[in-house]
Amino acid sequence: MEQFRDIAMDIHPYVNAIHLREKQKTARELFQAIDLLINANIPLSKIIINDRVDVALVTRARGVQLAFHSLDAALVKESFPELRVGSSIHSYQEGQKAKENGADYLLFGHVFPSKSKPGKTPQGLEELTRLTQLDIPVIAIGGITAENTRQILHAGANGIAVMSGVLEAPDPILAVKDYRNILKEGGGYGGKFI
């Protein structure tokens, strides 16, 4: 976690959110990880917690990212309106349901082949383009590189989420700046980076 903290310290000025996707950690371990980030001056307003509504509330993080097995977005929004709620989805139908349930945004993927999803067929740009018609912010994830970010923006996504493209880069700050510059240019489309 210390290595992640060090990278997060360097890149947080250039990104909109730091998403903690630690599925194997207990609530206590996740709390300690967030505490480590807070002590490194990572603003809570940038921290998104995967699945753990309880930890997001206790730490006063910016929000929570819900998966298909998580609590329903409507329940979370009704009970905790202060939390920003994202829904991880893999299809247009799941996107419709998440929007109806009050999600603030969709995290859609994986768009391109991804090391974290070996052997699984990517969802592709066509489905991403369909999703962007739902009138809810769509963040694309999965196999996103600096080279294919413009395709994501042209498909209508509001932003990107990147893991290995930053965390495994020889120079994470340089990688983040490359993504950010492409998002700023955006070919007129704009975009955010989480």
Residue frames relative to the residue before (quaternion, step in Angstrom):
aa qw qx qy qz dx dy dz
M 1.0000 0.0000 0.0000 0.0000 0.00 0.00 0.00
E 0.5853 0.5938 -0.3722 0.4078 3.58 1.13 -0.59
Q 0.6358 0.5201 -0.3323 0.4634 3.58 1.02 -0.78
F 0.6396 0.5083 -0.3218 0.4786 3.58 0.99 -0.84
R 0.6270 0.5381 -0.3355 0.4525 3.59 0.96 -0.86
D 0.6699 0.5100 -0.3058 0.4446 3.57 0.87 -0.94
I 0.6520 0.4861 -0.3144 0.4896 3.58 0.98 -0.80
A 0.6504 0.5252 -0.3147 0.4496 3.60 0.92 -0.91
M 0.6082 0.5535 -0.3469 0.4510 3.60 1.04 -0.74
D 0.7053 0.4743 -0.2599 0.4583 3.56 0.95 -0.92
I 0.7840 0.3913 -0.1926 0.4417 3.58 0.87 -0.93
H 0.5286 0.6907 -0.4167 0.2643 3.62 1.05 -0.56
P 0.6155 0.5398 -0.3935 0.4184 3.67 0.97 -0.47
Y 0.7269 0.4527 -0.2261 0.4644 3.58 1.20 -0.51
V 0.7146 0.4025 -0.2418 0.5186 3.60 1.26 -0.09
N 0.5183 -0.6517 0.4666 0.2982 3.56 -1.25 0.45
A 0.8120 0.0250 0.0218 0.5827 3.58 1.11 -0.61
I 0.2257 -0.7010 0.6591 0.1523 3.50 -1.35 0.54
H 0.1610 -0.8150 0.5546 0.0468 3.56 -0.46 1.24
L 0.1938 -0.7719 0.5967 0.1026 3.58 -0.71 1.11
R 0.0183 -0.8123 0.5783 -0.0738 3.52 -0.41 1.31
E 0.2330 0.7933 -0.5107 0.2356 3.53 0.68 1.18
K 0.1363 -0.8646 0.4803 0.0570 3.55 0.42 1.27
Q 0.7120 0.4700 -0.2610 0.4518 3.59 1.07 -0.65
K 0.5784 0.6072 -0.3773 0.3929 3.60 1.22 -0.24
T 0.4748 -0.6326 0.5308 0.3045 3.54 -1.18 0.65
A 0.6874 -0.4491 0.3576 0.4449 3.58 -1.28 0.18
R 0.6552 0.5119 -0.3128 0.4591 3.59 0.94 -0.89
E 0.6671 0.4959 -0.3065 0.4638 3.60 0.91 -0.89
L 0.6466 0.5101 -0.3143 0.4722 3.57 1.01 -0.78
F 0.6166 0.5323 -0.3328 0.4751 3.57 1.03 -0.80
Q 0.6688 0.4985 -0.2985 0.4638 3.59 0.91 -0.89
A 0.6253 0.5290 -0.3333 0.4670 3.58 1.06 -0.72
I 0.6556 0.4950 -0.3084 0.4796 3.57 0.96 -0.84
D 0.6184 0.5407 -0.3332 0.4628 3.56 1.02 -0.81
L 0.6219 0.5393 -0.3257 0.4650 3.58 1.04 -0.80
L 0.6658 0.4920 -0.2936 0.4779 3.58 0.99 -0.85
I 0.6443 0.5209 -0.3237 0.4569 3.58 0.93 -0.88
N 0.6750 0.4921 -0.2908 0.4665 3.59 0.95 -0.87
A 0.6599 0.4546 -0.2962 0.5198 3.58 1.27 -0.30
N 0.5295 -0.6812 0.3611 0.3538 3.58 1.34 0.39
I 0.3429 0.6718 -0.5590 0.3443 3.58 1.04 0.79
P 0.4037 -0.7403 0.4725 0.2563 3.64 -0.55 1.05
L 0.5255 -0.6257 0.4817 0.3168 3.57 -1.02 0.85
S 0.6014 0.5878 -0.3509 0.4119 3.57 1.11 -0.61
K 0.6963 0.4294 -0.2743 0.5055 3.61 1.27 -0.15
I 0.6264 0.5805 -0.3374 0.3961 3.61 1.21 -0.23
I 0.0905 -0.7624 0.6407 0.0043 3.54 -0.86 1.13
I 0.2287 -0.7850 0.5669 0.1008 3.58 -0.83 1.05
N 0.3966 -0.7142 0.5258 0.2369 3.56 -0.90 0.91
D 0.8991 0.0221 -0.0491 0.4344 3.56 -0.91 1.08
R 0.7333 0.4699 -0.2415 0.4279 3.62 0.90 -0.89
V 0.2182 -0.7980 0.5553 0.0851 3.56 0.04 1.35
D 0.6338 0.5534 -0.3363 0.4231 3.59 0.95 -0.86
V 0.6890 0.4654 -0.2843 0.4775 3.58 0.87 -0.92
A 0.6185 0.5407 -0.3438 0.4548 3.60 1.01 -0.75
L 0.6755 0.4915 -0.2919 0.4658 3.58 0.96 -0.84
V 0.6740 0.5062 -0.3005 0.4464 3.57 0.83 -0.98
T 0.7379 0.4066 -0.2304 0.4869 3.59 0.95 -0.84
R 0.3385 -0.7500 0.4827 0.2998 3.58 1.30 -0.37
A 0.1761 0.7950 -0.5466 0.1954 3.53 1.03 0.90
R 0.6853 -0.4955 0.3515 0.4016 3.55 -1.31 0.34
G 0.8052 -0.2112 0.1748 0.5258 3.56 0.91 -0.85
V 0.4008 -0.6826 0.5653 0.2322 3.47 -1.43 -0.17
Q 0.2627 -0.7415 0.6001 0.1451 3.54 -1.12 0.81
L 0.1814 -0.8189 0.5408 0.0638 3.57 -0.51 1.20
A 0.2724 -0.7429 0.5938 0.1459 3.55 -1.07 0.86
F 0.7284 -0.4201 0.2966 0.4528 3.59 -1.29 0.03
H 0.7140 0.4371 -0.2498 0.4866 3.60 1.12 -0.61
S 0.5179 0.6659 -0.3973 0.3614 3.59 1.30 -0.09
L 0.6904 -0.3853 0.3771 0.4823 3.52 -1.35 -0.17
D 0.5779 -0.5795 0.4475 0.3606 3.56 -1.21 0.50
A 0.5563 -0.6321 0.4284 0.3279 3.59 -0.95 0.90
A 0.6303 0.5456 -0.3419 0.4338 3.61 0.97 -0.79
L 0.6514 0.5141 -0.3057 0.4669 3.57 0.97 -0.85
V 0.6627 0.4962 -0.3036 0.4716 3.57 0.91 -0.91
K 0.6735 0.4957 -0.3004 0.4588 3.61 0.86 -0.93
E 0.6598 0.5061 -0.3075 0.4626 3.58 0.98 -0.84
S 0.7325 0.4360 -0.2313 0.4689 3.58 0.91 -0.92
F 0.8115 0.1299 -0.0246 0.5692 3.57 1.04 -0.79
P 0.0822 -0.8599 0.5014 0.0482 3.60 0.54 1.13
E 0.5906 0.5919 -0.3710 0.4040 3.61 1.18 -0.38
L 0.6290 0.5436 -0.3401 0.4395 3.61 1.19 -0.39
R 0.3497 -0.6643 0.6148 0.2419 3.53 -1.12 0.75
V 0.1284 -0.8279 0.5458 0.0125 3.57 -0.66 1.14
G 0.0950 -0.7726 0.6271 0.0283 3.52 -0.81 1.11
S 0.2117 -0.7590 0.6008 0.1342 3.55 -1.17 0.58
S 0.3144 -0.7262 0.5829 0.1845 3.56 -0.86 1.01
I 0.0216 0.8157 -0.5733 0.0740 3.55 -0.70 1.11
H 0.2514 -0.7774 0.5631 0.1244 3.53 -1.32 0.44
S 0.7820 0.2082 -0.1345 0.5719 3.60 1.26 0.10
Y 0.6703 -0.4835 0.3863 0.4096 3.52 -1.34 0.29
Q 0.6516 0.5261 -0.3158 0.4460 3.60 0.92 -0.89
E 0.6489 0.4927 -0.3144 0.4871 3.59 0.97 -0.83
G 0.6247 0.5425 -0.3271 0.4566 3.59 1.07 -0.72
Q 0.6309 0.5265 -0.3241 0.4688 3.59 0.99 -0.86
K 0.6767 0.4990 -0.2918 0.4559 3.55 0.86 -0.98
A 0.6542 0.5142 -0.3126 0.4581 3.59 0.92 -0.89
K 0.6396 0.5130 -0.3234 0.4725 3.58 1.00 -0.80
E 0.6584 0.5102 -0.3027 0.4632 3.58 0.92 -0.93
N 0.6961 0.4702 -0.2619 0.4753 3.57 1.11 -0.72
G 0.6180 -0.6245 0.3164 0.3578 3.58 1.26 0.18
A 0.3017 0.7471 -0.5374 0.2490 3.60 1.16 0.36
D 0.4618 -0.6821 0.4976 0.2716 3.56 -1.12 0.69
Y 0.7854 -0.0548 0.0524 0.6144 3.56 1.18 -0.59
L 0.3700 -0.7032 0.5641 0.2246 3.56 -1.34 0.31
L 0.1802 -0.7231 0.6545 0.1275 3.54 -1.15 0.72
F 0.0515 -0.8509 0.5210 -0.0419 3.55 -0.23 1.33
G 0.3838 0.7088 -0.5408 0.2405 3.52 -0.96 0.87
H 0.6101 -0.0387 -0.7283 -0.3097 1.28 -2.42 -0.18
V 0.4439 -0.7308 0.4634 0.2327 3.53 -0.88 1.04
F 0.7860 0.1645 -0.0614 0.5928 3.57 0.93 -0.96
P 0.6663 -0.4472 0.3619 0.4743 3.62 -1.19 0.19
S 0.0833 -0.8221 0.5627 -0.0246 3.54 -0.92 0.97
K 0.5352 -0.6279 0.4638 0.3228 3.56 -1.07 0.78
S 0.6753 0.4971 -0.3050 0.4516 3.60 1.06 -0.60
K 0.7404 0.2856 -0.1944 0.5765 3.61 1.30 -0.15
P 0.0188 0.8483 -0.5290 0.0096 3.61 0.72 0.99
G 0.8277 0.2319 -0.1845 0.4766 3.54 -0.99 0.90
K 0.6230 0.5262 -0.3514 0.4599 3.61 1.23 -0.14
T 0.4814 -0.6778 0.4828 0.2754 3.54 -0.95 0.95
P 0.4287 -0.7033 0.4977 0.2718 3.60 -0.81 0.94
Q 0.5702 -0.6135 0.4388 0.3255 3.55 -1.22 0.57
G 0.3604 -0.7978 0.4217 0.2362 3.57 1.17 -0.58
L 0.6614 -0.5433 0.3794 0.3513 3.50 -1.38 0.36
E 0.5964 0.5831 -0.3686 0.4104 3.60 1.08 -0.65
E 0.6813 0.4603 -0.2854 0.4925 3.59 0.91 -0.89
L 0.5994 0.5464 -0.3537 0.4660 3.59 1.08 -0.67
T 0.6508 0.5166 -0.3107 0.4615 3.58 0.91 -0.91
R 0.6312 0.5305 -0.3236 0.4641 3.60 0.99 -0.83
L 0.6719 0.5250 -0.2912 0.4337 3.55 0.91 -0.98
T 0.6502 0.5396 -0.3318 0.4195 3.56 0.98 -0.75
Q 0.5798 0.5749 -0.3746 0.4394 3.60 1.26 -0.10
L 0.5519 0.6589 -0.3701 0.3524 3.61 1.27 -0.20
D 0.3849 -0.7438 0.4718 0.2756 3.62 1.23 -0.09
I 0.5811 0.4474 -0.4246 0.5309 3.53 0.84 1.16
P 0.5525 -0.6212 0.4170 0.3675 3.63 -0.89 0.77
V 0.1267 -0.7823 0.6090 0.0339 3.55 -0.99 0.96
I 0.1293 -0.7607 0.6348 0.0397 3.53 -0.83 1.12
A 0.2798 -0.7740 0.5503 0.1405 3.57 -0.77 1.06
I 0.0321 -0.7822 0.6222 -0.0091 3.56 -1.13 0.76
G 0.6956 0.5116 -0.3463 0.3668 3.53 -1.26 0.43
G 0.8579 -0.0774 0.0101 0.5079 3.55 -0.39 1.27
I 0.4072 0.7294 -0.4670 0.2900 3.57 1.19 0.37
T 0.0718 -0.7785 0.6234 -0.0133 3.51 -0.87 1.12
A 0.6616 -0.4614 0.3813 0.4517 3.55 -1.27 0.15
E 0.6541 0.5457 -0.3085 0.4234 3.58 1.05 -0.78
N 0.7832 0.3184 -0.1969 0.4965 3.64 0.96 -0.64
T 0.3872 0.7396 -0.4758 0.2770 3.60 1.23 0.12
R 0.6286 0.5373 -0.3524 0.4382 3.62 0.95 -0.74
Q 0.6098 0.5428 -0.3537 0.4565 3.62 1.07 -0.68
I 0.6220 0.5391 -0.3274 0.4640 3.58 1.04 -0.81
L 0.6842 0.4826 -0.2831 0.4679 3.57 0.90 -0.94
H 0.6562 0.5081 -0.3086 0.4648 3.58 0.99 -0.82
A 0.6221 0.5219 -0.3364 0.4769 3.59 1.19 -0.50
G 0.6030 -0.6120 0.3319 0.3894 3.59 1.27 -0.16
A 0.4095 0.7161 -0.4822 0.2950 3.60 1.22 0.07
N 0.4624 -0.6862 0.4977 0.2599 3.53 -1.17 0.67
G 0.8047 -0.1063 0.0741 0.5793 3.57 1.22 -0.30
I 0.3945 -0.6989 0.5496 0.2323 3.52 -1.38 -0.08
A 0.1762 -0.7153 0.6598 0.1482 3.51 -1.36 0.39
V 0.0491 -0.8162 0.5742 -0.0415 3.55 -0.76 1.09
M 0.1473 -0.7729 0.6098 0.0955 3.57 -1.02 0.83
S 0.8038 0.3129 -0.1836 0.4715 3.58 0.14 -1.28
G 0.5944 0.5906 -0.3613 0.4090 3.60 1.08 -0.61
V 0.7218 0.3418 -0.2206 0.5599 3.57 1.25 -0.40
L 0.7290 0.4671 -0.2616 0.4267 3.57 0.67 -1.11
E 0.7447 0.3603 -0.2153 0.5189 3.60 1.12 -0.59
A 0.4496 0.6914 -0.4535 0.3379 3.59 1.25 0.10
P 0.5737 -0.5874 0.4372 0.3670 3.59 -1.09 0.65
D 0.7751 0.0951 -0.0429 0.6232 3.60 1.13 -0.72
P 0.2805 -0.8116 0.4873 0.1586 3.63 0.01 1.26
I 0.6356 0.5229 -0.3478 0.4490 3.61 0.97 -0.73
L 0.6517 0.5036 -0.3130 0.4730 3.58 0.91 -0.89
A 0.6384 0.5240 -0.3280 0.4586 3.61 0.97 -0.82
V 0.6617 0.4989 -0.3084 0.4671 3.59 0.89 -0.91
K 0.6547 0.5087 -0.3183 0.4597 3.57 0.94 -0.82
D 0.6145 0.5374 -0.3475 0.4613 3.61 1.05 -0.72
Y 0.6579 0.4908 -0.3055 0.4827 3.59 0.88 -0.95
R 0.6702 0.5202 -0.3050 0.4327 3.57 0.82 -0.99
N 0.6475 0.5182 -0.3235 0.4556 3.60 0.95 -0.83
I 0.6449 0.5055 -0.3188 0.4765 3.57 0.98 -0.81
L 0.6548 0.5077 -0.3115 0.4653 3.58 0.97 -0.84
K 0.6428 0.5173 -0.3248 0.4623 3.59 1.01 -0.77
E 0.6481 0.4864 -0.3085 0.4982 3.57 0.98 -0.88
G 0.0871 0.8912 -0.4451 0.0095 3.50 0.85 -1.14
G 0.4253 -0.7083 0.4798 0.2954 3.58 1.15 0.12
G 0.7147 -0.4231 0.2508 0.4972 3.59 1.10 0.67
Y 0.6300 0.5691 -0.3307 0.4121 3.59 1.24 -0.11
G 0.3095 -0.7673 0.5078 0.2400 3.60 1.13 -0.57
G 0.1387 0.8040 -0.5744 0.0664 3.56 -1.22 -0.34
K 0.3030 -0.7301 0.5864 0.1768 3.50 -1.33 0.38
F 0.3070 -0.7436 0.5756 0.1463 3.49 -1.28 0.49
I 0.0402 0.7896 -0.6120 0.0203 3.58 -0.73 1.01
